[in-house]
Amino acid sequence: MFELQIVGTEYSDQLVKLWVDTFKQAYKDVHSPEDIAAYCAANFTAESASDELSSPQTVCCIASIENDPRGFYLVKHHGCPIPVDADASELKQIYVLASEYGNGLGRSLYKHAIESIRAAGCGCVWLSVADINYRAQAFYKKLGFDQLGPGPMLEVGSERLTSSIMAYRF
Ligand SMILES: CC(C)(COP(=O)(O)OP(=O)(O)OC[C@H]1O[C@@H](n2cnc3c(N)ncnc32)[C@H](O)[C@@H]1OP(=O)(O)O)[C@@H](O)C(=O)NCCC(=O)NCCS
């Protein structure tokens, strides 16, 4: 029922809208409206979308129903900050609209992301996830990810969050 499509710079506007909508929905009970607004203004711009979508290292896939976007992933083909014994790609973002939580879209996007990582010749996927993002951590554990160690500090407006690096070998 979802149509998954790898997209380029012509989808910058759609990506910005998905970035903002999914981020606000995911973190509305976690961060203050001011911190969310500051993060969105700093990170989810037309320029940053265009930069991501034009990078040869990045794969962006948008999932839609009848051309109405419902979720996306961004994969970046680059190494893991904690060494792993395989060529690796980062699952930079995987987000679905709250109206689709639990409908299987996250798993569909994930399977598609793994196919594109395999096609790039990599045998490991890694990501960093905020330590307070229990929903996402539960999702990744279910998919077979292991926690490797501490990740970068994440800043959302005035908040500073610890994160962890998780990885899955296939
Ligand atoms: C994490 C996210 C992508 C999962 O997407 P989803 O469409 O809700 O997940 P699915 O319906 O495809 O579920 C896939 C599997 O994970 C499990 N799962 C999903 N959310 C879960 C949770 N909170 N706890 C435990 N398991 C969970 C499901 O039971 C399912 O398992 P099954 O196929 O064996 O039944 C989605 O919740 C999301 O967009 N969250 C907000 C953004 C976010 O935090 N992204 C990650 C940032 S690092």
Ligand as a Chemical Component Dictionary entry (heavy atoms), coordinates in Angstrom:
data_LIG
# 
_chem_comp.id                   LIG 
_chem_comp.type                 NON-POLYMER 
_chem_comp.pdbx_formal_charge   0 
_chem_comp.three_letter_code    LIG 
# 
loop_
_chem_comp_atom.comp_id 
_chem_comp_atom.atom_id 
_chem_comp_atom.alt_atom_id 
_chem_comp_atom.type_symbol 
_chem_comp_atom.charge 
_chem_comp_atom.model_Cartn_x 
_chem_comp_atom.model_Cartn_y 
_chem_comp_atom.model_Cartn_z 
_chem_comp_atom.pdbx_ordinal 
LIG C1  C1  C 0 10.702 4.232  15.034 1  
LIG C2  C2  C 0 9.658  4.242  13.911 2  
LIG C3  C3  C 0 10.354 4.590  12.577 3  
LIG C4  C4  C 0 9.020  2.850  13.806 4  
LIG O1  O1  O 0 8.112  2.868  12.712 5  
LIG P1  P1  P 0 6.716  2.093  12.742 6  
LIG O2  O2  O 0 6.107  2.210  11.380 7  
LIG O3  O3  O 0 5.911  2.574  13.900 8  
LIG O4  O4  O 0 7.186  0.597  13.020 9  
LIG P2  P2  P 0 6.529  -0.735 12.412 10 
LIG O5  O5  O 0 5.042  -0.640 12.526 11 
LIG O6  O6  O 0 7.080  -1.000 11.051 12 
LIG O7  O7  O 0 7.080  -1.802 13.398 13 
LIG C5  C5  C 0 8.208  -2.604 13.062 14 
LIG C6  C6  C 0 8.480  -3.551 14.186 15 
LIG O8  O8  O 0 9.021  -2.847 15.287 16 
LIG C7  C7  C 0 8.169  -3.018 16.410 17 
LIG N1  N1  N 0 8.066  -1.741 17.095 18 
LIG C8  C8  C 0 7.724  -0.556 16.568 19 
LIG N2  N2  N 0 7.716  0.382  17.528 20 
LIG C9  C9  C 0 8.056  -0.277 18.661 21 
LIG C10 C10 C 0 8.197  0.111  20.006 22 
LIG N3  N3  N 0 7.968  1.353  20.402 23 
LIG N4  N4  N 0 8.569  -0.809 20.922 24 
LIG C11 C11 C 0 8.795  -2.104 20.555 25 
LIG N5  N5  N 0 8.660  -2.534 19.291 26 
LIG C12 C12 C 0 8.300  -1.633 18.375 27 
LIG C13 C13 C 0 6.817  -3.448 15.877 28 
LIG O9  O9  O 0 6.118  -4.259 16.800 29 
LIG C14 C14 C 0 7.200  -4.238 14.639 30 
LIG O10 O10 O 0 7.532  -5.568 14.929 31 
LIG P3  P3  P 0 6.788  -6.773 14.134 32 
LIG O11 O11 O 0 6.955  -6.448 12.657 33 
LIG O12 O12 O 0 7.539  -7.981 14.577 34 
LIG O13 O13 O 0 5.371  -6.705 14.582 35 
LIG C15 C15 C 0 8.531  5.259  14.228 36 
LIG O14 O14 O 0 7.996  4.971  15.485 37 
LIG C16 C16 C 0 8.975  6.695  14.190 38 
LIG O15 O15 O 0 8.982  7.342  13.143 39 
LIG N6  N6  N 0 9.316  7.239  15.372 40 
LIG C17 C17 C 0 9.663  8.634  15.489 41 
LIG C18 C18 C 0 10.957 8.961  14.826 42 
LIG C19 C19 C 0 12.158 8.281  15.419 43 
LIG O16 O16 O 0 12.301 8.193  16.643 44 
LIG N7  N7  N 0 13.033 7.829  14.510 45 
LIG C20 C20 C 0 14.297 7.262  14.905 46 
LIG C21 C21 C 0 15.250 8.362  15.282 47 
LIG S1  S1  S 0 16.856 7.701  15.669 48 
# 
loop_
_chem_comp_bond.comp_id 
_chem_comp_bond.atom_id_1 
_chem_comp_bond.atom_id_2 
_chem_comp_bond.value_order 
_chem_comp_bond.pdbx_ordinal 
LIG C1  C2  SING 1  
LIG C2  C3  SING 2  
LIG C2  C4  SING 3  
LIG C2  C15 SING 4  
LIG C4  O1  SING 5  
LIG O1  P1  SING 6  
LIG P1  O2  DOUB 7  
LIG P1  O3  SING 8  
LIG P1  O4  SING 9  
LIG O4  P2  SING 10 
LIG P2  O5  DOUB 11 
LIG P2  O6  SING 12 
LIG P2  O7  SING 13 
LIG O7  C5  SING 14 
LIG C5  C6  SING 15 
LIG C6  O8  SING 16 
LIG C6  C14 SING 17 
LIG O8  C7  SING 18 
LIG C7  N1  SING 19 
LIG C7  C13 SING 20 
LIG N1  C8  SING 21 
LIG N1  C12 SING 22 
LIG C8  N2  DOUB 23 
LIG N2  C9  SING 24 
LIG C9  C10 SING 25 
LIG C9  C12 DOUB 26 
LIG C10 N3  SING 27 
LIG C10 N4  DOUB 28 
LIG N4  C11 SING 29 
LIG C11 N5  DOUB 30 
LIG N5  C12 SING 31 
LIG C13 O9  SING 32 
LIG C13 C14 SING 33 
LIG C14 O10 SING 34 
LIG O10 P3  SING 35 
LIG P3  O11 DOUB 36 
LIG P3  O12 SING 37 
LIG P3  O13 SING 38 
LIG C15 O14 SING 39 
LIG C15 C16 SING 40 
LIG C16 O15 DOUB 41 
LIG C16 N6  SING 42 
LIG N6  C17 SING 43 
LIG C17 C18 SING 44 
LIG C18 C19 SING 45 
LIG C19 O16 DOUB 46 
LIG C19 N7  SING 47 
LIG N7  C20 SING 48 
LIG C20 C21 SING 49 
LIG C21 S1  SING 50 
# 
